[in-house]
């Protein structure tokens, strides 16, 4: 699971979200939602730094 978690962190877009294509650095809400589900499945919660970045409110 450590590799999956690291992959998610490494492929997080600068805006905090996630994209369907790792070469694209803009995110979509649906892929970000799926990534949040993946973080949860890997045992991370809202206190994990990458999760905080993905759900930040402006």
C-alpha distances in whole Angstrom, upper triangle without the diagonal:
4,5,5,6,9,10,11,13,14,16,17,21,23,24,21,20,19,21,20,21,19,23,24,24,25,23,24,24,22,20,19,19,16,14,15,14,11,10,12,10,7,10,11,15,18,18,15,17,16,16,20,20,20,22,25,28,31
4,5,5,6,9,10,11,12,14,16,19,21,23,20,20,19,21,21,21,19,22,24,23,25,23,24,24,23,20,19,20,18,15,16,16,12,11,13,12,9,11,11,15,18,17,14,15,14,16,19,19,19,22,24,27,30
4,5,5,6,9,10,10,12,14,18,20,22,19,19,17,19,18,18,16,19,21,21,23,21,23,24,22,19,19,20,17,14,16,16,12,12,15,13,10,13,14,17,20,20,16,17,15,17,20,20,19,22,24,28,30
4,5,5,6,9,10,11,13,16,19,20,17,16,14,16,16,16,14,18,19,19,21,19,20,20,19,16,15,16,14,11,13,13,9,9,12,11,8,12,12,15,18,18,15,16,13,14,18,18,17,20,22,26,28
4,5,5,6,9,10,11,15,17,18,15,15,13,16,16,17,15,18,19,18,20,18,19,19,19,15,14,15,13,10,11,12,8,7,10,10,7,10,9,12,14,15,11,12,10,11,15,15,14,17,19,23,25
4,5,5,6,9,10,14,16,18,15,15,14,16,17,17,14,17,18,17,19,18,20,21,20,17,16,17,16,12,14,15,12,10,14,14,11,13,12,15,17,16,13,12,10,13,16,15,15,18,20,24,26
4,5,5,6,9,12,15,17,14,14,12,13,13,13,10,13,15,15,17,16,18,19,18,14,14,16,14,11,13,14,11,11,14,14,12,15,14,17,18,18,15,14,12,14,17,16,15,18,20,24,26
4,5,5,6,10,13,14,11,10,9,11,12,12,10,13,14,13,15,13,15,15,15,11,10,12,11,7,10,11,8,8,12,12,10,13,12,14,15,16,12,12,9,10,13,12,11,15,17,20,22
4,5,5,9,11,13,10,10,10,12,14,14,12,14,15,13,15,14,16,17,17,14,12,14,14,10,11,14,11,10,13,14,12,14,12,14,14,14,11,9,6,9,12,10,10,14,15,19,21
4,6,9,10,13,11,12,10,12,14,13,10,12,13,12,14,14,17,18,18,15,14,17,16,12,14,17,14,13,17,17,15,17,15,18,18,18,14,13,10,13,15,13,13,17,18,21,23
4,6,9,11,10,9,7,8,10,9,6,9,10,9,11,11,13,15,15,12,11,14,13,10,13,15,13,13,17,17,16,18,16,18,18,19,15,14,10,13,15,13,12,16,17,20,22
4,7,8,6,6,5,8,11,11,9,11,10,8,9,9,11,13,14,11,9,12,12,9,11,14,13,12,15,17,16,18,15,16,16,16,13,11,8,10,12,9,8,12,13,16,18
4,5,5,5,6,7,11,11,9,10,8,5,6,6,10,12,14,11,10,13,14,11,13,16,16,15,18,20,19,21,18,19,18,19,16,14,10,12,13,10,9,13,13,16,16
4,5,7,9,11,14,14,12,12,11,7,8,9,12,14,16,14,12,16,17,15,16,19,19,17,21,23,22,23,20,20,18,19,16,13,11,13,13,9,10,13,12,15,15
4,6,8,11,14,15,14,14,12,8,7,7,10,11,14,13,11,14,16,14,14,18,18,17,20,22,22,23,20,19,17,18,16,13,11,12,12,8,8,10,10,11,11
4,7,10,14,15,13,15,13,10,9,8,10,11,13,11,8,11,13,11,11,15,15,13,16,19,18,19,16,15,13,14,13,10,7,8,8,5,4,8,8,11,12
4,7,10,12,11,13,11,9,8,5,7,7,10,8,5,9,10,8,9,13,13,13,15,17,17,19,16,16,14,16,14,13,9,9,10,8,5,8,10,12,13
4,7,9,8,11,9,8,7,5,6,8,9,6,5,8,9,7,9,12,12,12,15,16,16,19,16,17,16,18,16,15,11,11,13,11,8,11,13,16,17
4,5,6,8,7,7,6,4,6,9,9,6,7,10,10,9,12,14,14,15,18,19,19,21,20,20,20,22,19,18,14,15,17,14,12,15,17,19,20
4,7,9,8,10,10,8,8,10,9,6,9,11,10,10,14,15,14,16,19,19,19,22,21,22,22,24,22,21,17,17,20,18,15,18,20,22,23
4,5,5,8,9,9,10,14,13,10,12,15,13,13,16,18,16,18,21,21,21,24,23,24,24,26,23,22,18,19,22,19,17,20,22,24,25
4,5,7,9,10,12,15,15,11,12,16,14,13,16,18,16,17,20,20,20,23,21,23,23,24,21,20,16,18,20,17,16,19,21,23,24
4,6,9,11,13,17,17,14,15,19,18,16,19,21,20,20,24,24,23,26,25,26,26,27,24,22,19,20,22,19,18,21,23,25,25
4,6,8,10,14,15,12,13,17,16,15,18,20,19,20,24,24,24,26,25,25,25,26,24,22,18,19,21,18,16,19,20,22,22
4,6,10,13,15,12,12,16,16,15,17,20,19,19,23,24,23,25,23,24,23,24,21,19,15,17,18,15,14,17,17,19,19
4,7,10,12,11,11,14,15,14,16,19,19,19,22,24,24,26,23,23,22,23,21,19,16,17,17,14,12,15,16,17,17
4,7,9,7,7,10,12,11,13,16,16,16,19,21,21,23,20,20,19,21,19,17,14,14,15,12,10,12,14,15,16
4,6,6,6,9,10,11,12,14,15,16,19,20,21,23,21,20,19,22,20,19,16,15,16,14,11,12,14,15,16
4,6,5,6,9,10,10,12,14,15,17,18,20,21,19,18,17,20,19,18,15,14,15,13,10,10,13,13,15
4,5,5,6,9,10,11,13,14,16,17,19,20,19,18,18,21,20,20,16,15,17,16,12,13,16,17,18
4,5,5,6,9,10,10,12,14,15,16,19,17,17,17,20,18,18,14,13,16,14,11,13,16,17,19
4,5,5,6,9,10,10,12,14,15,17,15,14,14,16,15,15,11,10,12,11,7,9,12,14,16
4,5,5,6,9,10,11,12,14,16,14,13,13,16,15,16,13,10,13,13,9,9,13,15,17
4,5,5,6,9,10,11,12,14,14,14,14,17,16,17,14,12,15,15,11,12,16,18,21
4,5,5,6,9,10,10,13,11,12,13,15,13,13,10,9,12,12,9,11,14,17,20
4,5,5,6,9,10,11,9,9,9,12,11,12,9,7,10,11,8,9,12,15,18
4,5,5,6,9,10,9,10,11,14,13,15,13,10,13,14,12,12,16,18,22
4,5,5,6,9,9,10,12,15,13,14,12,10,14,15,12,14,17,20,23
4,5,5,6,5,7,9,11,9,11,9,7,11,12,11,12,15,18,22
4,5,5,5,6,9,11,10,13,12,9,12,14,13,13,16,19,23
4,5,7,9,13,14,13,16,14,12,16,18,16,17,20,23,26
4,6,9,12,13,11,14,13,12,15,17,16,17,20,23,26
4,7,10,11,10,13,13,11,14,17,16,17,19,22,26
4,7,8,6,9,9,8,11,13,13,13,16,19,22
4,5,6,9,10,7,9,12,12,11,14,16,20
4,6,8,9,6,6,9,10,8,10,13,16
4,6,9,7,6,10,11,11,11,14,18
4,6,5,6,9,10,11,12,15,18
4,5,5,6,9,10,10,14,16
4,5,5,6,9,10,14,16
4,5,5,6,8,12,15
4,5,5,6,9,12
4,6,5,9,11
4,6,9,11
4,6,10
4,7
4
